[in-house]
Amino acid sequence: MIITGRKATKSHKLTAAKKEANRLLSRERAAVEHGFTNLKNWRILTKVRMNTRHATTP
């Protein structure tokens, strides 16, 4: 399931509760994205430690 934030328009402003929900959602999303970045970095480091030839091949 994909949960996206609420968007405001000129005629429809966000309530305080919806703003808070967006803030909490973005906080969780940032934590997950940082986790994925760390995993990708570790995969690259693993390839480099195994064999130097793997460092330049995709």
C-alpha positions in Angstrom: 0.0 0.0 0.0 1.3 3.4 -0.9 0.4 6.3 1.4 0.9 9.8 0.1 0.6 13.1 1.8 -2.3 15.5 1.4 -2.0 18.5 -0.9 -3.5 21.9 -0.3 -5.0 24.0 -3.1 -5.9 27.7 -3.2 -9.5 27.0 -2.3 -8.9 24.1 0.1 -6.3 24.7 2.9 -5.1 21.9 5.0 -6.2 21.5 8.6 -3.8 21.3 11.4 -4.4 17.5 11.7 -3.7 17.0 8.0 -0.5 19.0 8.3 0.6 16.9 11.3 -0.2 13.7 9.4 2.0 15.0 6.4 4.8 15.8 8.8 4.7 12.4 10.5 4.5 10.7 7.1 7.6 12.6 5.8 9.5 11.7 8.9 8.9 8.0 8.4 9.6 8.2 4.7 13.0 9.9 5.4 14.0 7.2 7.8 13.1 4.5 5.2 15.0 6.3 2.4 18.1 6.6 4.6 17.9 2.9 5.3 17.8 2.1 1.6 20.7 4.3 1.0 22.7 2.6 3.7 21.9 -0.8 2.2 23.0 0.3 -1.2 26.3 1.7 0.2 27.0 -1.6 2.0 26.4 -3.6 -1.2 29.0 -1.4 -3.0 31.5 -1.9 -0.3 30.9 -5.6 -0.3 31.7 -5.7 -4.0 34.9 -3.7 -3.5 36.1 -6.0 -0.6 35.5 -9.2 -2.6 37.5 -8.3 -5.7 38.8 -5.0 -7.1 37.5 -5.9 -10.6 33.9 -5.8 -9.2 34.3 -2.2 -8.2 34.0 -0.9 -11.7 31.5 -3.3 -13.2 27.8 -2.6 -12.7 
